[in-house]
Amino acid sequence: MSKVLVIGAGGVSSVAVHKMAQLIAAETGPFSEITLASRTVSKCEAIAESVKARTGVAIETAQIDADDVPAMTALIEQVQPALVVNLALPYQDLPIMDACLATSTDYLDTANYEPRDEAKFEYRWQWDYQDRFKDAGIMALLGSGFDPGVTSIFTSWLKKHHFDRIDTVDILDCNGGDHGQHFATNFNPEINIREVTAPARHWENGDWVETPALSHKQEFDFEAVGPKNMYLMYHEEIESLKTHIPEIKRIRFWMTFGDAYLTHLEVLQNVGMTRIDPVMYEGREIIPLQFLKAVLPEPASLGETTKGNTNIGVIATGEKDGVQKTLYVKNICSHEAAFEETGNQGVSYTTGVPAMIGSALILSGNWTGDGVFNMEEFDPDPFMDMLNEHGLPWTLEELDGPLEF
């Protein structure tokens, strides 16, 4: 049984902590104690109250500035966790990793590092920690969310059990939920908008292919949602999958957006509200996108009003025993069911549950190693089993043929 320190107090963190507490209440391990820390301790206390009411488990709370390495180091030394679970902002990955190095503590996150001043999503900054983590005898697990995370596991599981060789991978992320707002994002608005407005990139025949943001659209009929327009985007699991499963000739990532969302986003871009460079306002510098984040609805507040389903999966083509085939593995998650269980909407749920599962596999010794790892480097079977057991069941089907686009 092991103690964990969770950093961040948004919707994803709330789900992960609720799911960890469920295992403590059931006495099924591997968690023993939870400390939840964030810059705003009142958010931690609100999550702790919900966890206590729903599971009967009491968790500790603390205030922390995750950008402050000495303060993070001191908190880890005080709590003495077996694992630090980073569910804060991607900007804070490196300071938290530095604190884990200073204290020889294992580390997990759900999204790769990105610098504050540039919408650039790469693993290289974290992969550069490989030798330091290995020499320290500790482990870092990167991207234990849904995408990245579950989508990486889906791919490696297909490779292990159903393909001798994978040729193409398409990751399809559909949120069919309706939150009733004119414009809101289902996770951190600043990260969401930076991601959506960045140029699209996919991997094909050994090279990156870059296209303008939102310039490639396809319609797809998603089970439990219906037909939706989805757009080609860049996502970090493309980089890790092409690195660790280099046989794959093409990897693409698609995400659905409604027309109203795209119209609002275009207007905000046109008036400069999505800029991430500083502008002067009343004698001081502000970042327009950070100001926009402050006036948009808090994603964690959308749970009660969000209705519908998410549908996220992987379509892979390849060969088994000399025969070409196309397989589709996916999860469908109900926003209403997620809220009933944890008080959070489905987008938070689909990221928070995998964060708990990755943490559990590290603490139980199922996944071990010294250094920095991505999800697809480990045996996918225990993770796939836990998805079925903890609220994110998956299905597998064979398609008639490859995608026509």
N, C-alpha and C positions, 0 to 999 in steps of 0.2 A: 504494500500500500504506500502511495507516494503523495507528497504535497506538491501543488502547482501554484505558480504565480501567473495570473492572467493580466495582461496590460491592455487597457482600452475598455470603454464602457458604452459602446454603441450596440446596435441590434445584433450583430454577429456575436459579439462578446456575451450578450445576454443569453442567446441561444446556447452557446458553448457551455457557459457556466450552469445553466439549467440542466443540460444533458449530463454534465459531469456530476452534478448533485444527485440526479436520478440514480446513478450507479452507486454513489455513496449511500443513499437511502436504501438501496436494494442489497447493499453489502456484497456486491459482485466485483468490486475493484475495477481498475487499479488505483483509483483516486482515494485519498484519505482526507486531505484538507485543501481548501481553496482560498487564496487571497486574490482579491480583485482590486486593481489599482488604475487610476486615471488622473488626468489633470484636474477634472471636476469630480471631487469625491462624492458629491450629492448624487451623481448619476450611478456611481458604484453602490451607494446605499439604497437607491431605488431598486436596482437589480437584486441586491441582497434580500430586500424585503419580499420581492416576488418569489425568489428561490425558497425562502423560508416558508412562505405561505403555500407554495405548490408542492414542495418536497419534504419540508420539515428540517432541512439541513441549513445550519448557520454557516455563513462564510465571512471571512475577515475582509475589511476594506482599507484602502490606503490612498493617499494623494501622491502623485508623482508627475514630474515633467519628463517624459520619455526621451526628450532631446538632450537631457542633462546626464551624461555618462557617469560622473561621480555619484549623483543622486540615485541613479538606477543601480549602480554597483552597491551602494549602501543598502538600498531596499532589498536586493537579492541576498546580501549577507545577513540582513535582519530576518528575512522570511525563511531562508535556507530551503528553497524548493528544489525538487529533483528536475524540474522542467520549467522554463519560462515560455509562456504561450503569448506571442505577440499578435494581438488583434487591434493594434492601434493603426495609425496612418502609415502608408508605405514609405513616406519620408523618414520614418523613425526606425526602419529596419536596422540600419547600420549602427546607430548609437546603442540600440538594445543588444545587437550582436557583440559590440565592444564590451558591454557590461557583462554579458555571458562569458566572454573570454576572460575578463578580469576575475571572475568568480568560479571558473571551470564548471559552468552550468549548461545543460542541454537547452536547445532553442528550437522553436517552431513558429512559422508564420503562415499566412494565407495568400500573400501577394508580394511580388518582387519589389525591390527598392526602386524608387525613382527620385531624382533630384527635384527640389522645390521649384527651381527656376527654368526647368525644361521638361516638356511632356515626352520623356524618353524612357521606354520600358525595356530594360535589359537585365539579364541575370549576372552580367560580368562583375558588377560591383560585389555581389554576394559570393559568386564563385571564387573571387579573389581571396576569400577567407578560408579556402580549402586547407591550405597547409597549416595555418594557425590553429584551426579547430582540430585538425588531425594531431598536431603536436601536443595540444592540450588534452587530448583524449576525450573530447566531447563531440556531440553530434548536433548538426543543424538540419532540420527538415524544412524545405522551402515549399510554399504553395499548397498547404493542406486545406484548401477550400473546395469549392465545386469546380470552377474553371478559373484558374488552374486547380488541380487536385483530383477530384473524382473523374474528370475527363481524361486525365493522364492515366489513372488507374483503369478506367474502361479500356483505353488503348492497349496498355500492357497486358491486361487480362485477355483481351481478344488475341493478342499475339501469342500468349502462353498456351491458350486452349483451343483456338480456332483457326489460326493461320500459320503456315510455314513462313510466309512472307507477306507483309503489309505493303501495298503500293500507294494508296491514298487514304487520307483521313480528313473528314469534314466534321467539325465541332459545331453543333447547332444549339444556340441558347435562345430560348423563347420564354419571355415573361408575359403570360396572357392575363395577368391580374389587372384589375381596375381599382385605383385608390380614390377616385372621385375628385381629385385635384385638377386644376387647370394645367399646372406644370409642377412636377416633383420628380425626384430621382429615388430609386429604391435602395441605393446605398450612397455613401458619402458623396454629396453633390460635386464637390471639387474634384475628386478622383474620377467620378463618372463622366463629367463633362470633358475633362482632360483626355480621357480614354477615347470617347466618342469622336472628338474633333481632331484627333491625331491622324496622320496619313495611315491608310490601310497597308498592311504588308502580309504576304503569305509566302510559304516556302515551296519552290518548284524546281525540280531538276538541279538541285545543288546550289541554288542561289535565291536571294530575296527578290520578290517582285513587289514594287511599291506603286500604289495608286492613290488618287485623292480620297480623302475621307468621304464615306457614304456615297461613293460613285458607282458601286456595283450592288445591284439589288436583284433578289430572286424571291419568288413566292413559294412557300412550302406549307403543306397542310399538316399541322401539328396535332397529334392525338390529344384529346381533352381540352384543346384550345380552338382549333380550326385554322383556316388559311391565314397566314401572316406574311408581310413583307420582311425579309431579313437582309442584312447588309454585311458585306465583307469588311472585316476589321482586323487589326492586329491584336493578338493576345499572347501573354508570355509563355503559355505552355507550348506554343509553336516552337519557340527557341529551344526549350528543354527536350521536347520530343524529337526534334530533328537531330539533336546532339546525342541522345541516348538510344534512339532507334533509327540509326542513320539510313537504313534501307528504304524508309518511306520517301517516295518521290515527290509527293505533294501534300501539304498540310494547310488547311484553310479554317478560319474561324468566322462564324456568322452569328449575328445578334439581331433580334427583332426590335423594331421601333414603330410606334404609331405615327400617323401623319401629324397629329396635334403636337406631339413631343418634338418632332423635327421642325415644325413651323416655329414653335417657341424658341428652339435652339438657334435657328437661323436668324431670328430677330435679335436674340441676345448676342450672337456673334457680330452681327452687323453694327450694333451700337457699342461694341467693345467690352461687353460685360463678361466675356469668357477669356479675356486677356490674363496672362499670368505674370506679366511684367509690371513693375510698380508705376503708378501715376500719382501726381500730386493732388491732394484734396484738402482744402483748408489748412495748408501749411505743413501737411505731413504725407508721407507715402502710404498708399494703400494698394492692395492687389485686387483688381476688379472681381476676379472669380471668387476670391475669399469673401468679399462683401456680398456677392450674390448668394454664396452658401449660407451666409448669416440670415438672409431674408427668405430663403426657401424653406419648405416644411422639413423638419427633422425626419430622416428616414425611419427612425425607431418609432415615430409617432403614427406611422401609416398602417400599423398592423390591424387595428380595429376596423378600419374602413376598406381594406383591400380584399377584394373577392376574386375568385378564379384560380387558375393553376399556372405553375411553371412547367416547362418541358425542356429538359437539357439532355443532350445525348451525343453520341459519336457514331458516325457512319464510316465504316472502313471497307475498302476493297482490297483484295489480295488473292493469294493462292493457298490451297490446302490439298496435299496429295495430288498435285498437278491440275486441280480444278479451280477455276476462277469463281469467286463468290463475293457477295456484298452483305455485310451484317450491320445491324443497327441496335445499339444498346443504349437505353435511356432511363431516366427517372422522371416521373410526374409528381409534383408536390402541390398540395392544396394550401393556398394562403389561409383559408379559414381554419383548417386543421392545425397548421403551424401556430396560428394565434391562440387557438384553444389550449394547446399544450404548453406554449412558452410565453405567450403574450407578444409575439413578434410575427411579422409577415414572412411569406415564403422565401423571399430572396435572402433575408438574414438567416433563415432556417437552413437553406441549402448550403450556406457557407459555414455556419456555426456547428452543424452536426459533423461534417468532415474534420473540422478543427479538433473536436472532441475525440473522434476516432483516431486521427493521427497521433494525438497526445497519448491515448490509451495504448496504442501499439508500441510506442516508444517506452512508456513506463512499464508495460508488461514484459518487455524484452522480446517481443515478436519482431520488431524492426530495430536493429542495432548497427552501429558503425561509428568510426571516428572520422570526422570531416563534414563536408557540406553536401547534402543530397537533395535530389528532386524525387517526387513521388514514384515515378516509373522505374526507379532503380531498385525498388523493393518488391517482394512477393505480393502480388495484388490480391491473392485469395482471402487472407484474413480481413482485409479492408472491405472487399466485396461482401463478405459474410456479415460484417458489422453494419453496412449500409442497410441490409435487409432487416436487421434486428433493431435498428435505432431510428426508424422513421423515414428512410430514403430508399424504399425498395426499387429495384431495377428490373427491366424486362429485356429480353433478347429476341430479335426476329431477323429472318433472312429476307432481304429484298430481291425483287425480280432481277435487278441489275444495278449498275452504278448510277449515281446522280447524272442527270442529263446536262447539267451546267457546270 
